[in-house]
Amino acid sequence: MTSARTVLVLAAVLAAAPALAGQPASAKAKRLTPADPAPAAVSVPQEPVVPIAGSCTLAGNACSDYAGAFSGVDVQALCAKAKGTWQSSPCPTEGSVGSCTQRQVGSEDRVVTRTYAPGSADAAKKTCVNSPRGIFLPAK
């Protein structure tokens, strides 16, 4: 009995869908031709531009950009604790096999860690996706 009721509810929803969209059930989608004007562009939200506070080179095959204010955090001390080398410029993008972005909780601050050879994209991705809020992007 429950399955028959489910089928009836599903049929009612499907029948009402065109009406909910403001089109009759018999309406077909219009195909665009070359003479038709181009559809309006869809606005895609952009990531906010966050200035680089500096970067930390780690063990020769990784470099982390610290983007944002990092209020109350001594990023240079974090770099030194990780036995890294601090610099005020961003990490190089050339030669990177991929990058891992980690947004910090409650702020626009983020750490973008790039991996270079002899590190591999697969190893970098595995480390990234297993870290908190890690999003991996392979090199282009």
C-alpha positions as CSV (number, residue, x, y, z in Angstrom):
1,M,0.0,0.0,0.0
2,T,2.8,2.4,0.8
3,S,4.5,1.9,-2.6
4,A,1.2,2.8,-4.4
5,R,0.9,5.9,-2.3
6,T,4.5,6.9,-3.1
7,V,3.8,6.4,-6.9
8,L,0.7,8.6,-6.6
9,V,2.6,11.4,-4.8
10,L,5.5,11.2,-7.3
11,A,3.0,11.4,-10.2
12,A,1.3,14.5,-8.6
13,V,4.7,16.2,-8.1
14,L,5.8,15.5,-11.7
15,A,2.5,16.8,-13.1
16,A,2.7,20.0,-11.0
17,A,6.4,20.7,-11.9
18,P,5.7,22.6,-15.2
19,A,3.0,24.7,-13.5
20,L,5.3,25.5,-10.7
21,A,7.8,26.7,-13.2
22,G,5.2,29.0,-14.8
23,Q,4.9,27.0,-18.1
24,P,2.1,24.8,-19.3
25,A,2.8,21.0,-19.3
26,S,2.9,21.0,-23.1
27,A,5.5,23.8,-23.4
28,K,8.9,22.9,-24.9
29,A,12.2,24.6,-24.3
30,K,13.1,27.0,-27.1
31,R,16.2,26.1,-29.0
32,L,18.6,29.1,-29.6
33,T,19.7,29.9,-33.1
34,P,22.7,31.9,-34.2
35,A,20.4,34.9,-34.7
36,D,19.2,34.9,-31.1
37,P,20.9,37.2,-28.7
38,A,23.4,35.6,-26.3
39,P,21.9,34.7,-22.9
40,A,22.9,37.0,-20.0
41,A,26.1,36.0,-18.3
42,V,25.7,34.2,-15.0
43,S,27.4,35.9,-12.1
44,V,29.8,33.6,-10.3
45,P,30.9,34.6,-6.8
46,Q,34.6,35.3,-6.6
47,E,37.0,34.5,-3.8
48,P,38.0,37.7,-2.0
49,V,41.4,39.0,-2.9
50,V,43.5,38.5,0.2
51,P,47.0,40.0,0.4
52,I,50.0,37.7,1.0
53,A,51.5,38.2,4.5
54,G,54.5,36.2,3.5
55,S,55.6,32.7,2.8
56,C,57.5,29.8,4.4
57,T,59.7,27.4,2.5
58,L,59.7,24.0,4.0
59,A,62.3,21.2,3.4
60,G,63.0,22.3,-0.1
61,N,60.0,20.7,-1.7
62,A,57.1,22.8,-0.2
63,C,56.3,26.4,0.3
64,S,53.3,27.9,2.1
65,D,51.8,31.3,1.4
66,Y,50.1,33.0,4.3
67,A,47.3,35.1,2.8
68,G,45.4,37.4,5.0
69,A,45.9,39.4,8.2
70,F,46.4,36.4,10.6
71,S,45.5,38.7,13.5
72,G,47.1,37.6,16.8
73,V,49.1,34.9,15.0
74,D,52.9,35.1,14.7
75,V,53.2,33.4,11.3
76,Q,57.0,33.9,11.2
77,A,57.3,32.0,14.5
78,L,55.1,29.2,13.1
79,C,57.5,29.0,10.1
80,A,60.6,28.9,12.4
81,K,59.0,26.2,14.5
82,A,58.4,24.1,11.3
83,K,62.2,24.7,10.5
84,G,61.2,26.7,7.5
85,T,62.6,29.9,5.9
86,W,60.4,32.9,6.1
87,Q,60.2,35.5,3.2
88,S,57.9,38.4,2.6
89,S,57.2,37.5,-1.0
90,P,54.8,34.7,-2.2
91,C,55.9,31.2,-3.1
92,P,56.9,30.6,-6.7
93,T,54.2,28.9,-8.8
94,E,56.6,27.6,-11.5
95,G,57.6,24.0,-11.0
96,S,54.7,23.3,-8.6
97,V,53.0,19.9,-8.9
98,G,49.9,21.1,-7.0
99,S,48.7,23.3,-4.2
100,C,46.6,22.8,-1.1
101,T,44.4,25.6,0.2
102,Q,43.3,25.6,3.8
103,R,40.9,28.4,4.9
104,Q,41.3,29.3,8.5
105,V,38.2,29.0,10.7
106,G,36.2,32.2,11.1
107,S,38.2,34.4,8.8
108,E,39.3,35.1,5.2
109,D,42.8,34.0,6.1
110,R,44.2,31.0,4.3
111,V,47.4,29.0,3.9
112,V,48.2,27.8,0.4
113,T,50.9,25.2,0.3
114,R,52.6,24.4,-3.0
115,T,54.5,21.1,-3.5
116,Y,57.5,20.9,-5.8
117,A,59.4,17.9,-7.2
118,P,60.6,15.5,-6.0
119,G,57.2,15.6,-4.3
120,S,54.4,14.1,-6.3
121,A,50.9,15.5,-7.0
122,D,49.4,12.2,-5.7
123,A,51.2,12.5,-2.3
124,A,50.4,16.2,-2.0
125,K,46.7,15.5,-2.7
126,K,46.5,12.7,-0.2
127,T,48.1,14.9,2.5
128,C,45.8,17.8,1.6
129,V,42.5,16.1,1.6
130,N,43.4,14.5,4.9
131,S,44.0,17.9,6.5
132,P,41.3,20.2,8.0
133,R,39.4,22.1,5.2
134,G,42.1,21.1,2.6
135,I,41.2,21.7,-1.0
136,F,43.8,20.4,-3.5
137,L,44.4,21.9,-7.0
138,P,46.7,20.1,-9.4
139,A,49.3,22.3,-11.2
140,K,48.2,23.6,-14.6
